[in-house]
């Protein structure tokens, strides 16, 4: 099974896009709370991956 390598910079960009999407969704009069929670979970996964990679880079 091939694992796709995503650069730290790409993760940062994706994290920023998710943050913008969350803010946009929260600005709507009729907020989609389920969608907001999904976006927040994905954003947290990106943040965790960034932290993991940062820690790996500093221990090498």
Number of C-alpha atoms within 10 A of each C-alpha: 3 4 5 6 6 9 11 15 10 12 17 16 13 16 21 14 14 20 16 13 16 18 12 12 17 15 10 9 7 8 12 11 11 9 14 18 12 12 20 17 13 16 21 14 14 21 16 12 16 19 13 11 14 12 11 10 9 7 7 5
